[in-house]
């Protein structure tokens, strides 16, 4: 089975490092971006199978980045998990299909369960 590629987008380097290292232990290929416009370009270049996106970032927010990603026919169907400490963030993404939400302070087990669902993985693969 080919490794699934996950794009992690967060302006906090520690979050990129910790989450990236964790996902690599499960066999995922990881690419990263530190802000929204970089994420839009990485989606075009890297063609990830899943996007994990923070919302509050400098220059371009995760919301704006996801709007651009969803406008492109080649990337609109890529599933995404939006991470935010703001509970009302779901309202901003209500017209964008294929997006799950998780609190930024969540347990890694909850995030791994969302990843499995979004990538259609079974228990034995993750």
Secondary structure, 3 states (H helix, E strand, C coil): CCCCEEEEECCCHHHHHHHHHHHHHCCCEEEEECCHHHHHHHHHHHCCCEEEEECCCCCCCHHHHHHHHHHCCCCCCCEEEEEECCHHHHHHHCCCCCEEEEECCCCHHHHHHHHHHHHCCCHHHC
